[in-house]
Amino acid sequence: MTAARENAAYALSVVVPVYNGARTVGALVVALSDLAIPGGHEIILVDDGSADDSRAVCEALARAEARVPVTFVRLARNFGEHNAVMAGLSLARGALIITMDDDLQNPPAEVVRLFERARDGGHDVTYTYYAEKRHNVFRNLGSAFANRTASLLLGLPPGLYLSSFRCVSAFVAREVCRYTGPFPFVDGLILQVTRSIGRLQVEHLPRAEGRSNYTLRRLVRLWLNIALNFSTLPLRLSALLGLGTAAAGTILGVALLSRWILLDAPVGTGAGLLVALLLLSGIMLVMVGVVGEYVGRTFQTVSGRPQYAIHTLVRGRTAQPGAGSPDPGQTG
């Protein structure tokens, strides 16, 4: 048993980033509270600037006496799912930490199986995967694209699916939280810490309420975090694209010059010049844009843009204290 497990207040922390989940988060907390976890567990709800009543629902859950302590974290605005997860990881007091969505597509009963696999499997991280995914078509395509990008840029182990329903050790969580930049990609940070990774197949249910918050904007933001924060491959591709274009231009110039010298054929300048100009200027703008994105992210990181800002923190009380040492209290 590691020192992190020996010093943990609970055997398990469950971190749930909440965004517009007012209609589902209550049922999720009730189901999680009913789980029997040897050594005790806690629930951490991180409201990521929801536009519905999630704040009030989560705060009420934390302030009510319950069988399992519920911590409510309200972020000052919407920072993004991975930023919310980082906030939850920083407050978790469990030897193992499970992250999961608030939409009930991951059955709470699977938490016990994931906890047991992570506890007994000897891995630093355990990811879940599904025999059948119940997301909508756009979400499935977006996840596949993000996973493929991560595989290319981060060198994922073969067959690994980067699910948001995962379990990490306290050691991994502590190391991941060392990153304080404003553009976290939790899975990328995990892969930088360890490659001791297990897998568990779990059930995936249809969405219980509402529709997915997974949008094109979130997909683009996730892709940029993967591509620009954890790899210089885009810069290398830009350089190779520039070299290839220069080579193609040189070959074309030599061909036109040879045609003029050997065949005494006139070289037209109209449409060909316009196409070449548009092609080269477009490629240059793409390269400048990629470099500018890197420079902008570096500037925001150096200037201290916050990863998240906690507006309210409420640590709940337990009606029947179990294993561990609950730390009731609140700050606002």
C-alpha contacts under 8 A as a table, 3 or more apart, distances in Angstrom:
res1	aa1	res2	aa2	distance
1	M	5	R	6.40
1	M	6	E	6.87
2	T	5	R	5.36
2	T	6	E	6.38
3	A	6	E	4.98
3	A	7	N	6.12
4	A	7	N	5.34
4	A	8	A	6.09
4	A	95	A	6.26
4	A	170	A	6.15
4	A	171	F	6.50
5	R	8	A	5.19
5	R	11	A	7.51
5	R	94	G	7.67
5	R	95	A	4.53
5	R	96	L	7.84
5	R	170	A	7.32
6	E	95	A	7.78
7	N	95	A	7.96
8	A	11	A	6.88
8	A	93	R	5.78
8	A	94	G	5.35
8	A	95	A	5.23
8	A	324	G	7.68
9	A	93	R	5.61
9	A	94	G	5.99
9	A	95	A	7.70
9	A	323	A	7.84
9	A	324	G	4.44
9	A	325	S	5.42
9	A	326	P	7.34
10	Y	13	S	6.98
10	Y	39	G	5.97
10	Y	40	G	5.26
10	Y	41	H	5.27
10	Y	42	E	7.02
10	Y	93	R	6.20
10	Y	94	G	4.48
10	Y	95	A	6.37
10	Y	323	A	6.84
10	Y	324	G	5.02
10	Y	325	S	7.55
11	A	37	I	7.46
11	A	38	P	7.00
11	A	39	G	4.89
11	A	40	G	5.56
11	A	41	H	5.84
11	A	94	G	5.10
11	A	95	A	5.06
11	A	96	L	6.21
11	A	324	G	7.96
12	L	37	I	7.56
12	L	39	G	7.78
12	L	40	G	6.69
12	L	41	H	4.62
12	L	42	E	6.57
12	L	93	R	7.77
12	L	94	G	4.44
12	L	95	A	5.83
12	L	96	L	4.85
12	L	97	I	5.61
12	L	98	I	7.39
12	L	115	F	7.59
13	S	41	H	5.55
13	S	42	E	4.92
13	S	43	I	5.89
13	S	44	I	7.22
13	S	92	A	5.87
13	S	93	R	6.46
13	S	94	G	4.74
13	S	95	A	7.62
13	S	96	L	6.34
13	S	97	I	4.67
13	S	98	I	6.24
14	V	41	H	7.55
14	V	42	E	6.27
14	V	43	I	4.84
14	V	44	I	6.03
14	V	97	I	5.79
14	V	98	I	4.80
14	V	99	T	5.84
14	V	100	M	7.45
15	V	43	I	6.18
15	V	44	I	4.78
15	V	45	L	6.23
15	V	46	V	7.57
15	V	85	V	7.01
15	V	88	G	5.69
15	V	89	L	7.07
15	V	92	A	7.60
15	V	97	I	7.09
15	V	98	I	6.09
15	V	99	T	4.74
15	V	100	M	6.54
16	V	43	I	7.64
16	V	44	I	6.09
16	V	45	L	5.02
16	V	46	V	6.20
16	V	85	V	7.42
16	V	88	G	7.62
16	V	99	T	5.93
16	V	100	M	5.39
16	V	101	D	5.74
16	V	102	D	6.17
17	P	45	L	6.05
17	P	46	V	4.75
17	P	47	D	6.22
17	P	48	D	6.79
17	P	81	E	6.49
17	P	84	A	5.75
17	P	85	V	6.00
17	P	88	G	7.69
17	P	100	M	7.44
17	P	101	D	6.30
17	P	102	D	6.81
18	V	21	G	5.79
18	V	25	V	7.66
18	V	45	L	6.56
18	V	46	V	5.62
18	V	47	D	4.72
18	V	48	D	5.99
18	V	50	S	7.36
18	V	54	S	7.32
18	V	101	D	7.29
18	V	102	D	5.86
19	Y	47	D	6.11
19	Y	48	D	5.58
19	Y	49	G	6.82
19	Y	50	S	4.84
19	Y	51	A	7.79
19	Y	54	S	7.25
19	Y	102	D	7.87
19	Y	213	N	7.88
20	N	50	S	4.89
20	N	51	A	6.05
20	N	52	D	5.36
20	N	53	D	7.35
20	N	54	S	5.93
21	G	24	T	5.51
21	G	25	V	5.69
21	G	50	S	7.88
21	G	52	D	7.72
21	G	54	S	5.82
21	G	102	D	6.18
21	G	103	D	6.83
22	A	25	V	5.75
22	A	26	G	7.26
22	A	52	D	6.69
22	A	53	D	5.55
22	A	54	S	4.24
22	A	55	R	7.90
22	A	57	V	6.24
22	A	58	C	7.90
23	R	26	G	7.05
23	R	209	E	6.90
24	T	27	A	5.60
24	T	28	L	6.30
24	T	102	D	6.57
24	T	103	D	5.99
24	T	104	L	6.88
24	T	208	A	7.49
24	T	209	E	6.88
25	V	28	L	4.94
25	V	29	V	6.15
25	V	54	S	7.92
25	V	57	V	7.89
25	V	58	C	7.51
25	V	102	D	5.64
25	V	103	D	7.29
26	G	29	V	5.26
26	G	30	V	6.32
26	G	57	V	7.18
26	G	58	C	7.62
26	G	61	L	7.42
27	A	30	V	5.15
27	A	31	A	6.20
28	L	31	A	5.20
28	L	32	L	6.11
28	L	102	D	7.02
28	L	104	L	6.52
28	L	108	P	7.08
29	V	32	L	5.04
29	V	33	S	5.94
29	V	43	I	7.57
29	V	61	L	7.98
30	V	33	S	5.12
30	V	34	D	6.43
31	A	34	D	5.29
31	A	35	L	6.86
31	A	108	P	6.18
31	A	109	A	7.95
32	L	35	L	5.43
32	L	43	I	7.84
32	L	108	P	5.91
32	L	109	A	7.91
33	S	66	A	7.84
33	S	67	R	6.34
33	S	68	V	5.45
34	D	67	R	7.92
35	L	109	A	7.35
35	L	112	V	7.30
36	A	40	G	7.76
36	A	112	V	7.82
37	I	40	G	5.35
37	I	41	H	6.38
37	I	112	V	7.10
39	G	322	G	7.86
39	G	323	A	5.21
39	G	324	G	6.90
40	G	68	V	7.96
40	G	322	G	6.23
40	G	323	A	5.07
40	G	324	G	6.45
41	H	68	V	6.69
41	H	69	P	7.72
41	H	94	G	7.10
42	E	68	V	5.83
42	E	69	P	5.18
42	E	70	V	6.08
42	E	71	T	7.73
42	E	94	G	7.61
43	I	68	V	7.29
43	I	69	P	6.35
43	I	70	V	4.76
43	I	71	T	6.15
44	I	70	V	5.82
44	I	71	T	4.65
44	I	72	F	6.05
44	I	73	V	7.41
44	I	88	G	6.40
44	I	92	A	7.36
45	L	58	C	6.80
45	L	70	V	7.37
45	L	71	T	6.09
45	L	72	F	4.96
45	L	73	V	6.01
45	L	88	G	7.48
46	V	72	F	6.16
46	V	73	V	4.63
46	V	74	R	5.91
46	V	75	L	7.17
46	V	84	A	6.14
46	V	85	V	7.59
46	V	87	A	7.44
46	V	88	G	6.39
47	D	50	S	6.33
47	D	54	S	6.93
47	D	55	R	6.30
47	D	58	C	7.73
47	D	72	F	7.66
47	D	73	V	6.11
47	D	74	R	4.87
47	D	75	L	6.07
47	D	84	A	7.61
48	D	74	R	6.70
48	D	75	L	5.48
48	D	76	A	7.87
48	D	77	R	6.45
48	D	78	N	4.93
48	D	79	F	6.44
48	D	80	G	6.86
48	D	81	E	7.31
48	D	84	A	6.11
49	G	74	R	7.31
49	G	75	L	6.07
49	G	76	A	6.62
49	G	77	R	4.52
49	G	78	N	4.24
49	G	79	F	7.54
50	S	53	D	7.44
50	S	54	S	6.21
50	S	55	R	7.12
50	S	78	N	7.14
51	A	54	S	7.74
52	D	55	R	7.76
53	D	56	A	5.54
53	D	57	V	6.29
54	S	57	V	5.10
54	S	58	C	5.90
55	R	58	C	5.32
55	R	59	E	6.01
55	R	74	R	7.04
56	A	59	E	5.20
56	A	60	A	6.07
57	V	60	A	5.24
57	V	61	L	6.30
58	C	61	L	5.07
58	C	62	A	6.30
58	C	72	F	6.20
59	E	62	A	5.09
59	E	63	R	6.18
59	E	72	F	5.86
59	E	314	V	7.23
60	A	63	R	5.18
60	A	64	A	6.10
61	L	64	A	5.46
61	L	70	V	6.87
62	A	65	E	7.71
62	A	69	P	7.39
62	A	70	V	4.81
62	A	71	T	5.61
62	A	72	F	5.76
62	A	314	V	6.49
62	A	315	R	6.43
62	A	316	G	4.64
62	A	317	R	7.63
63	R	314	V	7.29
63	R	315	R	7.60
63	R	316	G	5.34
63	R	317	R	7.14
64	A	316	G	7.00
64	A	317	R	7.28
65	E	69	P	7.95
65	E	316	G	6.96
65	E	317	R	5.33
65	E	318	T	5.24
65	E	319	A	5.26
66	A	69	P	6.39
66	A	70	V	7.79
66	A	316	G	7.93
66	A	317	R	6.70
66	A	318	T	4.86
66	A	319	A	5.34
66	A	320	Q	7.57
67	R	318	T	5.33
67	R	319	A	5.67
67	R	320	Q	5.69
67	R	321	P	7.38
68	V	317	R	7.94
68	V	318	T	5.75
68	V	321	P	7.96
69	P	315	R	7.32
69	P	316	G	5.16
69	P	317	R	5.55
69	P	318	T	5.34
69	P	326	P	7.02
70	V	315	R	6.33
70	V	316	G	4.96
70	V	317	R	7.45
71	T	313	L	7.33
71	T	314	V	5.62
71	T	315	R	4.35
71	T	316	G	5.56
72	F	312	T	7.76
72	F	313	L	5.74
72	F	314	V	5.00
72	F	315	R	6.38
72	F	316	G	7.81
73	V	88	G	7.83
73	V	310	I	6.72
73	V	311	H	7.65
73	V	312	T	5.82
73	V	313	L	4.73
73	V	314	V	6.58
74	R	310	I	5.92
74	R	311	H	5.55
74	R	312	T	5.00
74	R	313	L	6.49
75	L	78	N	7.08
75	L	79	F	7.81
75	L	84	A	7.79
75	L	308	Y	6.85
75	L	309	A	5.56
75	L	310	I	4.54
75	L	311	H	5.29
75	L	312	T	7.07
76	A	308	Y	7.82
76	A	309	A	5.60
76	A	310	I	5.90
76	A	311	H	4.94
77	R	309	A	7.76
79	F	83	N	5.93
79	F	84	A	6.89
79	F	307	Q	7.56
79	F	308	Y	6.26
80	G	83	N	5.40
80	G	84	A	6.28
81	E	84	A	5.09
81	E	85	V	6.22
82	H	85	V	4.98
82	H	86	M	6.22
82	H	184	P	6.19
82	H	185	F	6.05
82	H	186	V	6.03
83	N	86	M	5.05
83	N	87	A	6.38
83	N	182	P	7.89
83	N	183	F	7.63
83	N	184	P	6.29
83	N	307	Q	6.20
83	N	308	Y	6.19
84	A	87	A	5.08
84	A	88	G	6.37
84	A	308	Y	7.27
85	V	88	G	5.03
85	V	89	L	6.12
85	V	99	T	7.42
85	V	186	V	7.80
86	M	89	L	5.07
86	M	90	S	6.20
86	M	177	C	6.61
86	M	184	P	7.92
86	M	186	V	7.46
87	A	90	S	5.27
87	A	91	L	6.72
87	A	308	Y	7.03
88	G	91	L	5.34
88	G	92	A	6.19
89	L	92	A	5.15
89	L	97	I	7.61
89	L	173	A	6.08
89	L	174	R	7.87
89	L	177	C	7.24
90	S	173	A	7.52
90	S	174	R	7.38
90	S	177	C	6.32
92	A	97	I	7.16
93	R	170	A	7.99
94	G	97	I	6.04
94	G	170	A	6.76
95	A	169	S	6.15
95	A	170	A	5.15
96	L	115	F	7.55
96	L	118	A	7.80
96	L	119	R	7.66
96	L	167	C	6.71
96	L	168	V	5.84
96	L	169	S	4.56
96	L	170	A	5.59
97	I	167	C	5.42
97	I	168	V	5.31
97	I	169	S	6.15
97	I	170	A	6.76
97	I	173	A	7.81
98	I	111	V	7.73
98	I	115	F	7.68
98	I	165	F	7.01
98	I	166	R	5.58
98	I	167	C	4.22
98	I	168	V	6.48
99	T	164	S	6.50
99	T	165	F	5.47
99	T	166	R	5.60
99	T	167	C	6.48
100	M	106	N	7.44
100	M	164	S	5.89
100	M	165	F	4.57
100	M	166	R	7.04
101	D	104	L	7.18
101	D	105	Q	7.78
101	D	106	N	7.54
101	D	164	S	7.10
101	D	165	F	7.17
103	D	106	N	7.70
103	D	207	R	6.27
103	D	208	A	6.57
103	D	209	E	7.22
104	L	107	P	6.02
104	L	108	P	7.48
104	L	205	L	7.45
104	L	207	R	6.70
104	L	208	A	6.32
105	Q	134	R	7.90
105	Q	204	H	5.60
105	Q	205	L	4.51
105	Q	206	P	5.83
105	Q	207	R	5.46
105	Q	208	A	7.08
106	N	110	E	7.11
106	N	165	F	7.55
106	N	203	E	6.83
106	N	204	H	5.50
106	N	205	L	6.37
107	P	110	E	5.55
107	P	111	V	7.52
107	P	203	E	7.10
107	P	204	H	7.20
107	P	205	L	7.17
108	P	111	V	5.35
108	P	112	V	7.80
109	A	112	V	5.86
109	A	113	R	7.36
110	E	113	R	5.11
110	E	114	L	6.15
110	E	202	V	6.65
110	E	203	E	7.51
111	V	114	L	5.09
111	V	115	F	5.97
112	V	115	F	5.04
112	V	116	E	6.12
113	R	116	E	5.19
113	R	117	R	6.11
114	L	117	R	5.13
114	L	118	A	6.09
114	L	126	T	7.60
114	L	128	T	7.91
114	L	166	R	7.89
114	L	167	C	7.05
114	L	200	L	7.09
115	F	118	A	5.19
115	F	119	R	5.96
115	F	167	C	7.17
116	E	119	R	5.00
116	E	120	D	5.94
116	E	121	G	7.89
117	R	120	D	5.35
117	R	121	G	5.25
117	R	126	T	7.67
117	R	200	L	7.58
118	A	121	G	5.24
118	A	122	G	6.83
118	A	123	H	6.47
118	A	124	D	7.67
118	A	125	V	7.08
118	A	126	T	5.88
118	A	167	C	6.69
118	A	168	V	7.76
118	A	198	G	7.71
119	R	122	G	6.83
121	G	198	G	7.32
123	H	126	T	6.68
123	H	196	S	5.17
123	H	197	I	5.46
123	H	198	G	5.85
124	D	168	V	5.98
124	D	169	S	5.51
124	D	171	F	7.92
124	D	172	V	6.77
124	D	194	T	7.06
124	D	196	S	5.44
124	D	197	I	6.17
124	D	198	G	7.96
125	V	166	R	7.35
125	V	167	C	5.71
125	V	168	V	4.48
125	V	169	S	6.49
125	V	172	V	7.75
125	V	196	S	6.49
125	V	197	I	4.87
125	V	198	G	6.19
126	T	166	R	5.80
126	T	167	C	5.17
126	T	168	V	6.51
126	T	197	I	5.56
126	T	198	G	4.41
126	T	199	R	5.36
126	T	200	L	7.09
127	Y	160	L	7.84
127	Y	161	Y	7.25
127	Y	162	L	6.82
127	Y	163	S	6.27
127	Y	165	F	6.81
127	Y	166	R	4.63
127	Y	167	C	6.57
127	Y	197	I	7.30
127	Y	198	G	6.24
127	Y	199	R	4.94
127	Y	200	L	6.37
128	T	161	Y	7.41
128	T	162	L	7.94
128	T	163	S	6.08
128	T	165	F	6.15
128	T	166	R	6.05
128	T	199	R	5.58
128	T	200	L	4.73
128	T	201	Q	5.54
128	T	202	V	6.30
129	Y	161	Y	6.23
129	Y	163	S	6.69
129	Y	199	R	7.20
129	Y	200	L	6.28
129	Y	201	Q	4.90
129	Y	202	V	6.18
130	Y	133	K	5.79
130	Y	201	Q	5.55
130	Y	202	V	5.61
130	Y	203	E	6.17
130	Y	204	H	6.31
131	A	201	Q	6.92
131	A	202	V	7.51
131	A	203	E	7.32
132	E	203	E	7.79
132	E	204	H	6.82
133	K	140	N	7.78
133	K	204	H	6.01
133	K	205	L	7.87
134	R	204	H	6.21
134	R	205	L	5.99
134	R	206	P	5.16
134	R	207	R	7.53
135	H	139	R	5.89
135	H	140	N	6.04
135	H	206	P	7.06
135	H	207	R	7.58
136	N	139	R	5.36
136	N	140	N	6.25
137	V	140	N	5.14
137	V	141	L	6.15
138	F	141	L	5.13
138	F	142	G	6.00
139	R	142	G	5.04
139	R	143	S	6.00
139	R	214	Y	6.44
140	N	143	S	5.14
140	N	144	A	6.09
141	L	144	A	5.11
141	L	145	F	6.13
142	G	145	F	5.10
142	G	146	A	6.14
142	G	219	L	6.40
143	S	146	A	5.12
143	S	147	N	5.96
144	A	147	N	5.09
144	A	148	R	6.02
145	F	148	R	5.10
145	F	149	T	6.14
146	A	149	T	5.06
146	A	150	A	6.13
146	A	219	L	7.70
146	A	222	L	7.44
146	A	223	W	6.12
147	N	150	A	5.05
147	N	151	S	6.06
147	N	161	Y	6.88
147	N	162	L	6.55
148	R	151	S	4.98
148	R	152	L	6.23
149	T	152	L	5.16
149	T	153	L	6.11
149	T	223	W	7.45
149	T	226	I	7.40
149	T	227	A	7.42
150	A	153	L	5.19
150	A	154	L	5.25
150	A	155	G	7.10
150	A	156	L	6.87
150	A	188	G	7.87
150	A	226	I	6.41
150	A	227	A	7.80
151	S	154	L	5.51
151	S	155	G	4.98
151	S	156	L	4.68
151	S	157	P	7.90
152	L	155	G	5.82
152	L	156	L	7.63
153	L	226	I	7.72
153	L	227	A	6.92
153	L	230	F	7.49
153	L	231	S	6.17
153	L	233	L	7.22
154	L	188	G	7.12
154	L	191	L	7.77
154	L	230	F	7.23
154	L	231	S	7.47
156	L	160	L	6.55
157	P	160	L	5.76
160	L	199	R	7.70
162	L	187	D	6.93
163	S	166	R	6.41
168	V	172	V	6.14
168	V	173	A	6.54
169	S	172	V	5.29
169	S	173	A	6.31
170	A	173	A	5.00
170	A	174	R	6.04
171	F	174	R	5.19
171	F	175	E	6.33
172	V	175	E	5.15
172	V	176	V	6.00
172	V	190	I	6.86
172	V	193	V	6.70
172	V	194	T	7.59
173	A	176	V	5.09
173	A	177	C	6.12
174	R	177	C	5.25
174	R	178	R	6.75
175	E	178	R	5.34
175	E	179	Y	7.81
175	E	193	V	6.82
176	V	179	Y	6.02
176	V	186	V	7.48
176	V	189	L	5.68
176	V	190	I	6.28
176	V	193	V	7.18
177	C	180	T	6.96
179	Y	184	P	7.64
179	Y	189	L	7.95
180	T	306	P	7.76
180	T	307	Q	6.26
181	G	184	P	6.60
181	G	301	T	5.49
181	G	304	G	7.72
181	G	305	R	7.45
181	G	306	P	7.21
181	G	307	Q	5.87
182	P	300	Q	7.51
182	P	301	T	6.30
182	P	305	R	5.97
182	P	306	P	5.68
182	P	307	Q	4.06
182	P	308	Y	7.60
183	F	225	N	6.15
183	F	229	N	7.38
183	F	307	Q	6.93
184	P	189	L	7.60
184	P	225	N	6.94
184	P	307	Q	7.66
185	F	188	G	5.39
185	F	189	L	6.31
185	F	222	L	7.49
185	F	225	N	6.15
185	F	226	I	6.56
186	V	189	L	5.12
186	V	190	I	6.16
187	D	190	I	4.96
187	D	191	L	6.19
188	G	191	L	5.15
188	G	192	Q	6.31
188	G	226	I	7.18
188	G	230	F	6.97
189	L	192	Q	5.07
189	L	193	V	6.49
190	I	193	V	5.18
190	I	194	T	6.28
191	L	194	T	5.37
191	L	195	R	6.06
192	Q	195	R	7.94
194	T	197	I	7.65
207	R	210	G	7.42
207	R	211	R	7.36
207	R	212	S	7.97
212	S	215	T	7.91
214	Y	218	R	6.27
214	Y	219	L	7.22
215	T	218	R	5.21
215	T	219	L	6.25
216	L	219	L	4.96
216	L	220	V	6.15
217	R	220	V	5.18
217	R	221	R	6.18
218	R	221	R	5.03
218	R	222	L	6.04
219	L	222	L	5.09
219	L	223	W	6.08
220	V	223	W	5.04
220	V	224	L	6.13
221	R	224	L	5.17
221	R	225	N	6.23
222	L	225	N	5.10
222	L	226	I	6.29
223	W	226	I	5.13
223	W	227	A	5.98
224	L	227	A	5.06
224	L	228	L	5.61
224	L	229	N	7.57
225	N	228	L	5.61
225	N	229	N	5.34
225	N	230	F	7.57
226	I	229	N	5.85
226	I	230	F	5.95
226	I	231	S	7.65
227	A	230	F	6.23
227	A	231	S	5.93
227	A	232	T	7.82
227	A	233	L	7.65
227	A	234	P	7.09
228	L	231	S	5.80
228	L	232	T	6.78
228	L	234	P	7.36
228	L	293	E	7.97
228	L	294	Y	6.68
231	S	234	P	7.47
232	T	235	L	5.45
232	T	236	R	6.51
233	L	236	R	4.95
233	L	237	L	6.02
234	P	237	L	5.00
234	P	238	S	6.11
234	P	290	V	7.16
235	L	238	S	5.03
235	L	239	A	6.27
235	L	287	M	7.79
235	L	290	V	6.89
235	L	291	V	6.97
236	R	239	A	5.06
236	R	240	L	6.14
237	L	240	L	5.01
237	L	241	L	5.96
238	S	241	L	5.00
238	S	242	G	6.16
238	S	286	V	7.81
238	S	287	M	5.44
238	S	290	V	7.75
239	A	242	G	5.07
239	A	243	L	6.19
239	A	287	M	7.76
240	L	243	L	5.01
240	L	244	G	5.99
241	L	244	G	5.07
241	L	245	T	6.09
241	L	283	I	7.72
242	G	245	T	5.13
242	G	246	A	6.12
242	G	283	I	7.26
242	G	284	M	7.61
243	L	246	A	5.06
243	L	247	A	6.09
244	G	247	A	5.04
244	G	248	A	6.11
245	T	248	A	5.02
245	T	249	G	6.08
245	T	280	L	7.37
246	A	249	G	5.06
246	A	250	T	6.13
247	A	250	T	5.05
247	A	251	I	6.17
248	A	251	I	5.15
248	A	252	L	6.10
249	G	252	L	5.08
249	G	253	G	6.06
250	T	253	G	5.07
250	T	254	V	6.18
251	I	254	V	5.18
251	I	255	A	6.11
252	L	255	A	5.05
252	L	256	L	6.16
253	G	256	L	5.19
253	G	257	L	6.06
254	V	257	L	5.07
254	V	258	S	5.99
255	A	258	S	5.13
255	A	259	R	6.10
256	L	259	R	5.03
256	L	260	W	6.20
256	L	267	V	6.84
257	L	260	W	5.10
257	L	261	I	6.21
258	S	261	I	5.11
258	S	262	L	5.75
258	S	263	L	7.81
259	R	262	L	5.40
259	R	263	L	5.33
259	R	264	D	6.74
259	R	265	A	6.21
260	W	263	L	5.65
260	W	264	D	4.64
260	W	265	A	4.90
260	W	266	P	6.17
260	W	267	V	6.84
261	I	264	D	5.44
261	I	265	A	7.75
268	G	271	A	7.98
268	G	272	G	7.28
269	T	272	G	5.94
269	T	273	L	5.39
270	G	273	L	5.60
270	G	274	L	6.43
271	A	274	L	5.11
271	A	275	V	6.18
272	G	275	V	5.26
272	G	276	A	6.17
273	L	276	A	5.12
273	L	277	L	6.00
274	L	277	L	5.07
274	L	278	L	6.16
275	V	278	L	5.22
275	V	279	L	6.06
276	A	279	L	5.11
276	A	280	L	6.07
277	L	280	L	5.33
277	L	281	S	5.97
278	L	281	S	5.25
278	L	282	G	5.90
279	L	282	G	5.24
279	L	283	I	6.25
280	L	283	I	5.20
280	L	284	M	6.14
281	S	284	M	5.06
281	S	285	L	6.14
282	G	285	L	5.16
282	G	286	V	6.29
283	I	286	V	5.09
283	I	287	M	6.26
284	M	287	M	5.11
284	M	288	V	6.11
285	L	288	V	5.01
285	L	289	G	5.97
286	V	289	G	5.02
286	V	290	V	6.28
287	M	290	V	5.23
287	M	291	V	6.30
288	V	291	V	5.18
288	V	292	G	5.90
289	G	292	G	4.92
289	G	293	E	6.11
290	V	293	E	5.15
290	V	294	Y	6.51
291	V	294	Y	5.20
291	V	295	V	6.23
292	G	295	V	4.96
292	G	296	G	5.93
293	E	296	G	5.08
293	E	297	R	6.16
294	Y	297	R	5.26
294	Y	298	T	6.12
295	V	298	T	5.06
295	V	299	F	6.09
296	G	299	F	5.06
296	G	300	Q	6.24
297	R	300	Q	5.13
297	R	301	T	6.11
298	T	301	T	5.11
298	T	302	V	6.06
299	F	302	V	5.18
299	F	303	S	5.89
300	Q	303	S	5.11
300	Q	304	G	6.39
300	Q	305	R	5.56
301	T	304	G	5.39
301	T	305	R	5.94
302	V	305	R	7.75
306	P	309	A	6.73
310	I	313	L	7.08
311	H	332	G	6.52
312	T	331	T	6.21
312	T	332	G	4.45
313	L	330	Q	5.79
313	L	331	T	5.31
313	L	332	G	6.04
314	V	329	G	6.53
314	V	330	Q	4.36
314	V	331	T	6.29
314	V	332	G	7.74
315	R	327	D	7.01
315	R	328	P	5.18
315	R	329	G	5.30
315	R	330	Q	5.63
316	G	328	P	5.62
316	G	329	G	7.09
317	R	326	P	7.28
317	R	327	D	7.84
317	R	328	P	5.46
318	T	321	P	5.49
318	T	326	P	7.65
321	P	326	P	7.50
